[in-house]
Amino acid sequence: MTNEAINYLKENEDRLLAKLNEFLAIPSVSTDSIHKPDVAKAATFVADYLNEIGFSEVEVQETKGHPLVYGAWNGAGADAPTVLFYGHYDVQPADPLELWKSEPFKPEVRDGRLYARGASDDKGQVFMHLAVFEALMKTDGKLPINVKVCIEGEEEIGSENLYEILNDKKQQFAADFCVISDSGMVANDQPTILYGLKGFTGLEFTLHGPDNDLHSGVYGGAVRNPAIAMAHLLASMKDQNEVVQVDGFYDDVEPLSTEERQLINEVPGEDYTSLGIPETVSEQGYTAMEHTMARPTLEINGMFSGYQGEGTKTIIPSSATAKLTCRLVPGQDPEKIQNLLVDHLKRHVPAGVTLEIKREPLSAKAYKVDPNNPLIEQAATSYKQGFGKDVVYVRMGGSIPVVEWIDSLFQIPVVLLGFGTPGDRLHSPNESFPLENFTKGMETLVYYYKQVKKA
Amino acid sequence: MTNEAINYLKENEDRLLAKLNEFLAIPSVSTDSIHKPDVAKAATFVADYLNEIGFSEVEVQETKGHPLVYGAWNGAGADAPTVLFYGHYDVQPADPLELWKSEPFKPEVRDGRLYARGASDDKGQVFMHLAVFEALMKTDGKLPINVKVCIEGEEEIGSENLYEILNDKKQQFAADFCVISDSGMVANDQPTILYGLKGFTGLEFTLHGPDNDLHSGVYGGAVRNPAIAMAHLLASMKDQNEVVQVDGFYDDVEPLSTEERQLINEVPGEDYTSLGIPETVSEQGYTAMEHTMARPTLEINGMFSGYQGEGTKTIIPSSATAKLTCRLVPGQDPEKIQNLLVDHLKRHVPAGVTLEIKREPLSAKAYKVDPNNPLIEQAATSYKQGFGKDVVYVRMGGSIPVVEWIDSLFQIPVVLLGFGTPGDRLHSPNESFPLENFTKGMETLVYYYKQVKKA
């Protein structure tokens, strides 16, 4: 049966590519109101496809923003697991257009890659699942598991309405596990399962000194310079060994097991020197991979004070501002960490300046699934069947809010099966996706959906 | 004789004010090429006045920029000292015009103050010296000392050509001492002799990290954040007690004598709380007045890195930049201090970033004259005669390049006799000068020029 579905995909390769190109040709740029009709058109494309495949329920659910496409097929019986497949049909803007070699919404194959906005993020990967559902349905007459589909149109603008919908319609979206293909592999042709994401919190703070910039000659020596006060305050938060010095910051961090360190160190390392840096610098006692994947971080995202023009302006700046964010790991509570940051700033603010804090309202908890979870093990097996190579397990420093929402609302494992590659240029001109990964990825999905069992 | 000159000034008060108003009405804005003819007109006004008074040599010296007016009168004989009087006839731009209550180039008296651009800085104070020369000449038939006058038209644009001219014509400008009235008193009606100015050096430096801003989730933990590296590097330069931590920074600083501390502490203190700061912060062991007047400083004038817009952008910035300047005291060599800063940065640059330094090309040595110098003592006596109050002696954190140039080229004392007041609004809308200070200031100058002896 498996082979039949895989054969079906091969036999229909040209037609499916043409259909994907039709999908990619719709400029469903969610952030630009001029594209609102295109976003709606892409939603209709997805809904129509689900109907064609034979989904029993298909709804284009209106939201305060762009619509969400829901689909369900419940014919596999109560013993079969139910998967919630999440993806998004909206894309990033294509500009600067002049940097594209072919037009962003006229898909073109060059050197084994399909070039188009959304080819990798996420229309291409969404299409792979839909094509696999088609292949299974056409060759088998049914799907091997019960399927719920949730394809939203607002991922690139922060999934503004998704949490509310999932929360309101918990019953409708309930499933045994979730699958998302909106990420990548660590290297071309290296099957990669993402089993953890970091959480997130942050704040902005300003040190206020004098009401106006002052003459540095006349007032230097009497008035605390907010910029040097800022330097001391920031330096007090993280030492030169990259260890965060905020009291309690590491208190709830799950320790990194020997087993997990081993998993991390099996991942092919990124070539950091290509970033133009002289060397990597990581938390004392941890490698760069360990720190980026599995240890919390505190970063300054922006900082400014005083004169920024050419040459010299001899002032004491009136104020200094810094923007900070932390990436959190399992165990850490974003709100608690934000409070610790605030406490630290209040306790360490130097004399002579006053502190103003703006808390970042968005936050997310870290997500992690046990790599030994049978659902993950089955994914790894299928991945190996599709790509002919053992998978590596990675945690990622980034945050994907939907993963945390599904985790917290449904308490189900989220299987992050990414088929993108490092060269896909997501969010940039000349986004593309390797054709080979469509083939191997769809094979992986056929194996997975056929083999996955209720945990 | 003295009284005769003072009586002359009183009798001619209205005519002299009308003449000053004529001078102030010329919009001699040196920075704006549209005013080039006005700047030339103001130079001619000064030269004509010198001729009227009876100066034996009067030259309008052309420069690469605006002209310099030279005048000399040598009739006082070899036993009398020769003074070099320096001032400037150019002014700052007047905009924003809408903030002026009366037009900047239509002088108007309100509440005992003369309102006009240049009333205090420096046309008004230059005019006082010229009027005193007139009064002495008219009542005495001669001046009590030999006089050389150097009135430039480029002070507000950095005295671009002055150093070269003074250096080329050392003989022409040679004198026994120099008098400048281009500063102010520490409080209304408080005679103030400025006996020291700080020197100056600076640099800008950038810490370069990755070639581009990076995703803080993906790379945080592997890549040193240039902003935190900057915070550590800046914090290493000056501690929270405002003590500069750059090796050798204080090595050549002249220690502050008990006597001088006493002089400084006699100066009426500025109300720093009006600046909006919670408290003053000064170098450990020194008061705010001692630090601003007589101790060297290191200030951050500007600092920037990464994202400065609204909200959050989760990046590791590609670089961080800071602009620093130091104010120096007697003993410190600007070039040596700049080298010490560079050495410190090179030694302390954190791992993972590369350092780029731009040295500030402008620099100045500090200037200080002994308050017990007879030329200064005579000025203090005259000042007391004019204002009826003991003088205070102040050093200033600012730098006036011409003072250092005259000091280094001619090795003569520079007597800084300022008659401005804290409310004069130099460089701002509604610049003004108290009429009373014209009267008292000119009396002071009559006494001084009559009494001053060769040192």
Interface residues (C-beta under 8 A of the other chain):
Chain A: K198 F200 G202 E204 H208 G209 P210 D211 N212 L214 H215 S216 G217 V218 Y219 G220 G221 A222 V223 R224 N225 A227 I228 M230 A231 H232 L234 A235 K238 Q240 E242 E270 Y272 L275 G276 I277 P278 E279 T280 V281 S282 E283 Y286 A288 M289 E290 H291 T292 M293 R295 T297 E299 I300 N301 G302 M303 F304 S305 G306 Y307 Q308 T312 K313 T314 I315 I316 P317 A320 T321 A322 K323 T325 R327 P350 A351 G352 V353 T354 E360 L362 M396 G397 G398 S399
Chain B: K198 F200 G202 E204 H208 G209 P210 D211 N212 L214 H215 S216 G217 V218 Y219 G220 G221 A222 V223 R224 N225 A227 I228 M230 A231 H232 L234 A235 K238 Q240 E242 E270 Y272 L275 G276 I277 P278 E279 T280 V281 S282 E283 Y286 A288 M289 E290 H291 T292 M293 R295 T297 E299 I300 N301 G302 M303 F304 S305 G306 Y307 Q308 G311 T312 K313 T314 I315 I316 P317 A320 T321 A322 K323 T325 R327 P350 A351 G352 V353 T354 E360 L362 M396 G397 G398 S399
